[in-house]
Amino acid sequence: QVHLVEAGGGLVQPGGSLTLSCAASAIIFSNNVMGWYRQAPGKQRELVARITSGSSTNYANSVKGLFTISRDNTKNTVYLQLNSLKPEDTAVYYCNTDPPCLGGHYWGQGTQVTVSS
């Protein structure tokens, strides 16, 4: 069974931090590159961080040095630590493989991150 379940979003003040988690089914997670994506209102979904099965990471320039992606291969879970959050980080955050599984036709429900004072 295919599933992606994101959690950990919320409302946070500028400069604050959050940790997101994503539990994936083994068929999606195992040996695959996992990524965190976000979609802000009126914008296209974008990849912000990715991590290989061996934990090599890459980040979009907009979040480099601010966000940290990690994974626990024993739990089929990927995490995203968001630090020094800005209002422009407000978006729904999703995880998926990179590139997205099933041709991009399957996504979890996402988790809303809102950065506002």
VEXDREN-2710 file (C-alpha; in Angstrom, 1 decimal):
% VEXDREN-2710
k/r/px/py/pz
1/GLN/0.0/0.0/0.0
2/VAL/1.3/3.5/-0.9
3/HIS/1.1/6.2/1.7
4/LEU/2.8/9.4/2.7
5/VAL/1.7/11.1/5.9
6/GLU/3.1/14.5/6.8
7/ALA/2.8/16.1/10.2
8/GLY/4.2/18.8/12.3
9/GLY/3.1/22.0/10.7
10/GLY/1.5/24.9/12.5
11/LEU/1.5/28.6/13.1
12/VAL/4.8/30.1/14.1
13/GLN/6.2/33.6/14.5
14/PRO/8.9/34.9/12.2
15/GLY/12.3/33.6/13.4
16/GLY/10.7/30.5/14.9
17/SER/11.3/26.8/14.2
18/LEU/9.3/23.7/13.3
19/THR/10.1/20.1/12.7
20/LEU/8.1/18.3/10.1
21/SER/7.9/14.6/9.7
22/CYS/6.7/12.3/7.0
23/ALA/5.9/8.6/7.4
24/ALA/6.1/6.7/4.1
25/SER/5.3/3.2/3.1
26/ALA/8.3/1.0/2.6
27/ILE/7.6/0.6/-1.1
28/ILE/8.0/4.4/-1.5
29/PHE/10.8/5.0/1.0
30/SER/13.3/2.2/0.7
31/ASN/16.4/3.0/-1.3
32/ASN/14.8/6.1/-2.8
33/VAL/15.7/9.7/-2.8
34/MET/13.2/11.5/-0.6
35/GLY/12.3/15.1/-0.9
36/TRP/10.4/17.9/0.9
37/TYR/8.3/20.1/-1.4
38/ARG/6.2/23.1/-0.7
39/GLN/3.4/24.9/-2.4
40/ALA/2.5/28.5/-1.5
41/PRO/-0.8/30.0/-2.4
42/GLY/-0.9/30.8/-6.1
43/LYS/2.5/29.2/-6.8
44/GLN/3.7/26.0/-8.2
45/ARG/5.0/23.2/-5.9
46/GLU/8.7/23.3/-5.5
47/LEU/11.4/21.0/-4.2
48/VAL/13.1/22.5/-1.2
49/ALA/15.3/19.7/0.1
50/ARG/16.2/16.2/-0.9
51/ILE/18.1/13.3/0.8
52/THR/19.5/10.1/-0.7
53/SER/19.2/6.7/1.0
54/GLY/22.8/7.3/2.1
55/SER/21.8/10.7/3.6
56/SER/23.5/13.0/1.1
57/THR/21.5/16.2/1.0
58/ASN/20.7/19.0/-1.4
59/TYR/18.8/22.2/-0.7
60/ALA/17.1/24.9/-2.7
61/ASN/19.0/28.2/-2.5
62/SER/16.1/29.8/-0.7
63/VAL/16.4/27.5/2.3
64/LYS/20.1/26.5/2.3
65/GLY/21.5/27.0/5.8
66/LEU/18.0/27.4/7.3
67/PHE/16.3/24.0/6.7
68/THR/17.8/20.6/7.5
69/ILE/16.5/17.3/6.0
70/SER/17.2/14.0/7.6
71/ARG/15.8/10.5/7.4
72/ASP/15.4/7.4/9.6
73/ASN/15.7/4.4/7.4
74/THR/14.5/2.1/10.2
75/LYS/11.2/4.0/10.5
76/ASN/10.7/4.9/6.8
77/THR/10.4/8.5/8.0
78/VAL/11.9/11.7/6.7
79/TYR/12.2/14.9/8.6
80/LEU/12.6/18.6/7.8
81/GLN/13.8/21.0/10.5
82/LEU/12.8/24.5/9.6
83/ASN/14.7/27.3/11.4
84/SER/14.6/31.1/11.2
85/LEU/11.3/30.9/9.5
86/LYS/10.1/33.9/7.3
87/PRO/6.6/34.8/6.1
88/GLU/7.6/33.7/2.6
89/ASP/8.1/30.1/4.0
90/THR/4.3/29.9/4.5
91/ALA/3.1/27.0/2.4
92/VAL/1.7/23.5/2.5
93/TYR/4.7/21.1/2.8
94/TYR/4.7/17.7/1.3
95/CYS/7.1/14.9/1.1
96/ASN/7.6/12.5/-1.8
97/THR/10.3/10.8/-3.7
98/ASP/12.5/12.8/-6.0
99/PRO/11.3/12.6/-8.7
100/PRO/7.7/12.2/-7.3
101/CYS/6.4/8.6/-7.3
102/LEU/3.7/7.4/-9.6
103/GLY/4.5/10.1/-12.1
104/GLY/3.5/12.8/-9.6
105/HIS/0.0/11.6/-9.3
106/TYR/0.2/10.6/-5.7
107/TRP/0.7/13.0/-2.9
108/GLY/-0.1/13.0/0.8
109/GLN/-2.3/15.5/2.4
110/GLY/0.6/17.8/3.3
111/THR/1.1/19.9/6.4
112/GLN/0.4/23.6/6.6
113/VAL/3.2/25.9/7.8
114/THR/2.1/29.5/8.5
115/VAL/4.7/32.1/9.5
116/SER/3.0/35.2/10.8
117/SER/3.2/37.6/13.7
END
